[in-house]
Amino acid sequence: MRKSASVHKITHISMETDVLAENRHLAEHNHEKLKGSGVRSVDVMGTTGAGKTAIIIRLSRFLMDRGLRVAVIAGDVAGQDDYERFQAAGVRAFNLSTGKECHLDAHLLDHALDDIDLAGIDFLFVENVGNLVCPADFPLGTDRRLVVISATEGDDMVRKHPMIFQGADLAVLNKMDLAPYMEVDVGRLREDYRGLTGGKELLPVSVRSGEGLEELAEFLLS
Amino acid sequence: MRKSASVHKITHISMETDVLAENRHLAEHNHEKLKGSGVRSVDVMGTTGAGKTAIIIRLSRFLMDRGLRVAVIAGDVAGQDDYERFQAAGVRAFNLSTGKECHLDAHLLDHALDDIDLAGIDFLFVENVGNLVCPADFPLGTDRRLVVISATEGDDMVRKHPMIFQGADLAVLNKMDLAPYMEVDVGRLREDYRGLTGGKELLPVSVRSGEGLEELAEFLLS
């Protein structure tokens, strides 16, 4: 039993290397396609329930107020809850279900982009499936990668998931308005993030109070 | 490029079927091993930051007060933060890092059980890696499977992740003490869970206030 399981493991690893190389290849293809149409883009990763959808809605309004044409691809395992939230908020959205997979990949995004008139878009948000593990390995070809966590999740998030924080351009700590009610050491999260990224600063944000959102929008446009 | 990616997909699916069958086989093996040593066990799944570790610590104390010998296998992608929290709380713990994988599997648990003196344990908690996608497919061979989510994560958690809720024996909604500060519709979570499971009731819990914890311990011992 043990031996057979080991064989599985080895096959699994070589398959994985293959899949990751193919994903990188398709990510480059997506990046060229987006750039070619003049579309700026960000992959929004993060924990389930950290507030990715709410943040994207706020950022979209900010960008739309500046005259930019915004669209969101709402990625999820099942359902279209996020898609409906975007539509209700007046943000143009496309639904992308993975079925079972715990992350989007460049191949799925490639197909989604085929259905979108990129010439009519200036900025594209891609909301990834909520977790801090799987999306790390699968860059989609966006300009930027963002990780969203929240102050209600404890202060060990960065230490536990180094890969996704290392691979992202910026990490955002949402629900700062709830931090006073939690036993969360925000300083520790900041320190862990600095240590892991060679000195980058975690951006504290609150969708409720508006803290940090303008700064985040500026980062996406910079 | 499209064609090559499709080929990957097909190979990936057949590999996956193989891996899942092997996992079920090893899960049965683990279950026999645990039962053979008179150990009751539960697989604690749930979102990152939902409070899995804190709940297990409280339940462990409850069981230890009743004279049961308790141990925890703390699963995580990286680090040993949870392991250290268990140790600091006086709960006997074993660390189990997956390296990169987003879930424990029966093979990893099989190895971990080899290092533990099962004759000295009455109840074993296995804390899975935090997310609502990957662990669903990989039963470990424990008596029970529990899903922990929190009231700070919004009210679409059940609808978005049907598989893990269907596959678990009970779902727990933690951080109920924070529900009044959130725009969360607990009734909707309850309804979604009932609908998905054919009438089961979501258990509201708060580690801070103690709500629901005794009921949860009783469920594990029942």
Interface residues (C-beta under 8 A of the other chain):
Chain A: M1 R2 S4 A5 H8 K9 T11 H12 M15 D18 V19 E22 H25 L26 H29 T47 T48 G49 D76 V77 A78 G79 D81 D82 K100 E101 C102 H107 D110 V129 G130 N131 L132 V133 C134 D137 I149 S150 T152 E153 G154 D156 M157 R159 K160 H161 P162 M163 K175 L178 Y181
Chain B: M1 R2 S4 A5 H8 K9 T11 H12 M15 D18 V19 E22 H25 L26 H29 T47 T48 G49 D76 V77 A78 G79 D81 D82 K100 E101 C102 H107 D110 V129 G130 N131 L132 V133 C134 D137 I149 S150 T152 E153 G154 D156 M157 R159 K160 H161 P162 M163 K175 L178 Y181
